[in-house]
Amino acid sequence: MNFCKKCDNMYYMKIDSGSNDLKYYCRNCGHEDADLKIENLLVSSYEKKKNVNISINPYIKFDPTLPHLHTIKCPNSECKTNKPDQMSDVIYFRYDHTNMKYIYLCAECDFSWKP
């Protein structure tokens, strides 16, 4: 951390628009210093892996605003929609908005799965 030589306030960094150089500047008095000395450089990186624990509301299958699919079969072998002449009813909704990941829920047997 560097401090202003005139008023002893903390320096901030900026890029000079004309020469595209990195400079220190003081927000208090406006003094600029182009003498950059990087002595103690520390790069800290932290990456957290998310464990997604999804709890599905048991009444979500009664929500009429959620999209329903009739072309996907339920992976539960005991589901009655897997029998001949039965139409499947699968609801899907997004559980991870940044990575666009969906979860599927069978409206008949309440079996849920991720693709």
Backbone torsions as a table, in degrees:
resi	resn	phi	psi	omega
1	MET	NA	131.0	-178.8
2	ASN	-114.2	153.7	-176.6
3	PHE	-125.5	153.5	-178.1
4	CYS	-64.3	138.4	-178.9
5	LYS	-77.9	-16.5	-178.9
6	LYS	-93.9	-47.5	-172.8
7	CYS	-119.9	1.2	177.3
8	ASP	63.2	21.6	171.8
9	ASN	-87.3	164.1	-176.1
10	MET	-70.0	139.3	174.9
11	TYR	-79.6	148.7	171.5
12	TYR	-119.4	160.3	-178.1
13	MET	-103.4	146.3	174.1
14	LYS	-149.8	162.7	177.9
15	ILE	-101.0	126.3	178.3
16	ASP	-69.6	125.5	-174.2
17	SER	-67.5	-31.5	-177.8
18	GLY	-77.5	-49.6	-174.8
19	SER	-102.2	-5.2	179.1
20	ASN	61.2	32.2	178.2
21	ASP	-100.2	155.4	178.3
22	LEU	-88.2	132.3	-177.7
23	LYS	-135.0	153.6	168.5
24	TYR	-88.6	145.3	173.3
25	TYR	-145.1	153.9	-179.4
26	CYS	-102.1	128.5	178.9
27	ARG	-76.1	-19.2	-177.2
28	ASN	-82.9	-55.3	-175.5
29	CYS	-106.2	-11.0	178.0
30	GLY	85.9	3.4	-179.8
31	HIS	-65.0	139.2	178.4
32	GLU	-118.0	143.8	-179.8
33	ASP	-135.5	121.4	-178.7
34	ALA	-93.4	0.5	-178.9
35	ASP	-84.7	92.4	-179.0
36	LEU	-93.4	120.4	175.2
37	LYS	-122.1	109.7	178.3
38	ILE	-98.5	102.7	-176.3
39	GLU	-99.3	-46.3	-176.8
40	ASN	-118.2	85.6	-178.3
41	LEU	-91.5	128.5	179.1
42	LEU	-130.8	125.9	175.1
43	VAL	-113.9	117.9	-179.1
44	SER	-111.7	127.3	-179.8
45	SER	-125.4	132.7	-179.2
46	TYR	-132.7	123.3	179.5
47	GLU	-125.9	118.6	-178.1
48	LYS	-105.3	130.2	175.6
49	LYS	-89.9	129.4	-178.7
50	LYS	-87.2	130.7	167.5
51	ASN	-95.6	115.9	-177.0
52	VAL	-92.9	114.5	176.3
53	ASN	-108.0	108.6	-174.2
54	ILE	-102.3	122.4	173.2
55	SER	-110.0	127.8	-176.2
56	ILE	-101.2	127.6	177.0
57	ASN	-64.9	130.1	-177.8
58	PRO	-65.7	-17.2	-179.2
59	TYR	-96.6	5.6	-177.7
60	ILE	-66.2	-26.7	-179.2
61	LYS	-71.4	-12.5	177.9
62	PHE	-93.3	1.2	179.8
63	ASP	-77.8	115.0	-177.1
64	PRO	-74.9	-10.7	-178.2
65	THR	-85.7	-13.0	-180.0
66	LEU	-80.1	145.8	-179.6
67	PRO	-73.9	143.5	178.5
68	HIS	-116.3	140.8	175.9
69	LEU	-116.1	139.9	178.1
70	HIS	-116.9	7.4	-178.0
71	THR	-104.0	-10.8	-179.9
72	ILE	-101.1	132.5	178.1
73	LYS	-86.5	147.6	176.5
74	CYS	-73.0	132.4	179.8
75	PRO	-73.5	-11.0	177.7
76	ASN	-72.5	118.0	-176.1
77	SER	-69.1	-21.1	-179.2
78	GLU	-92.3	1.7	-179.6
79	CYS	-70.3	139.6	-177.2
80	LYS	-73.6	-13.4	177.6
81	THR	-77.1	-11.8	178.1
82	ASN	-83.3	-4.7	177.7
83	LYS	-80.3	156.6	179.1
84	PRO	-61.5	150.2	179.1
85	ASP	64.0	22.1	175.0
86	GLN	-116.3	133.8	180.0
87	MET	-91.5	132.3	179.1
88	SER	-79.4	153.0	178.5
89	ASP	-137.1	100.8	-176.5
90	VAL	-115.8	130.1	177.8
91	ILE	-102.2	140.4	175.7
92	TYR	-130.6	145.6	177.1
93	PHE	-150.1	155.7	-175.2
94	ARG	-86.7	130.1	177.2
95	TYR	-109.7	-16.2	176.8
96	ASP	-127.8	105.3	-173.5
97	HIS	-75.7	-28.1	-178.4
98	THR	-78.1	-36.5	-178.6
99	ASN	-101.6	4.5	178.2
100	MET	54.5	53.7	178.8
101	LYS	-103.5	138.5	-176.5
102	TYR	-115.6	157.6	171.9
103	ILE	-124.1	142.8	-178.3
104	TYR	-110.3	145.3	-178.8
105	LEU	-137.0	125.0	175.9
106	CYS	-76.5	127.6	-177.9
107	ALA	-76.2	-13.9	-179.3
108	GLU	-90.2	-51.0	-173.9
109	CYS	-108.1	1.0	179.7
110	ASP	62.8	23.1	176.5
111	PHE	-80.5	131.4	179.6
112	SER	-118.7	149.1	179.9
113	TRP	-155.5	160.2	175.2
114	LYS	-110.3	141.3	179.9
115	PRO	-71.2	NA	NA
